[in-house]
Amino acid sequence: MLTTTISDFRKDIKKYFDEVSKNLETLIINRGKDNGIVIMSLAEYNSLLATSHELSSKINEKRLDAAIEKLNNGNSFEKGLIEE
């Protein structure tokens, strides 16, 4: 996670955007006490939305927990992909 002030961000906006997009960094721009802006790459944002959606219902959460438990207990198997 990167942090900067609004003044430094203005001076080097391209550098910060490159760092965020290339390295999937999160940038916090401080704007005073308990106030700030977060900048993240579109890929990171989409990943957070997908995770949020997957955990939004108890049924999905239980299904994911069960799958993780199977993996941890060695009760899983590999399956090849179907090629067309």
N, C-alpha and C positions, 0 to 999 in steps of 0.2 A: 504494500500500500504506500502510495506517495502522498505527501502533503506539501502544500505551498500556500503562499498568500496570493491575493488577487493581483497585486502589483507584479510579482514574479511571474505569475501565469501570463499576464499581458505581454511581458517582455519576451517570453519563450513559448508562446502558445503552440507552435509547430512541434517543438521538442517534446512537450508534454503529451500532445495528441499522438505522436509517433510512439512514445513510451507506452501509453495506454493501449494502443491498438496492436503493437508488435508483441508485447509481453503480457497481455491480458491483465495489466495492472489496474488498480482502482486509484483514482486521484481525488483527494479531498482538498478543496480550496477553502481555506479558513476565511470567514467574513465577520469575525468578531466573536464574542463570548457565546458559546452554544449555538453558533450559526455557521453554516457552511453549505457547500455544494459538492455533490459527488459526481464524478465523471467516470464512466466505464465503457468498455468496448461493446458493440452491438452483440457480439458472440457471448460475452459474459452476461449481459442483460437477458438475452434469450434463454441462456442456461438457468438463470435464477427464476425466470417465469415458468420454465418447464418443471423445475424442481418444486416450485410452489404449487403448481397444478397437480403434480403427482401426489403431493402430501395434503391436498385440500380436502380429501374425504377420508374417513376412517377406514373404509373398505380398501382403498388403494394403499393406505399406510400399512394396514395389516398384511396385505398381499406382498408388499415390498419387504416387510420385516420377515415374513415367512421364507421368502426367497433367499434373503441374506442368511437366515438361520440354516437353511439347507446347504448353502455354500460352505458355511463355517463348520458344519458337522460332516462334510464330505458326502452328502446325500445328493450330489448332482452329477450330471454326465454331459459330455460334449456331444453336440449334434451338428453335423455339417450343413452348410447352406445349400439350398436347392438352386442349381444353375439352370437357366432356361436356354 
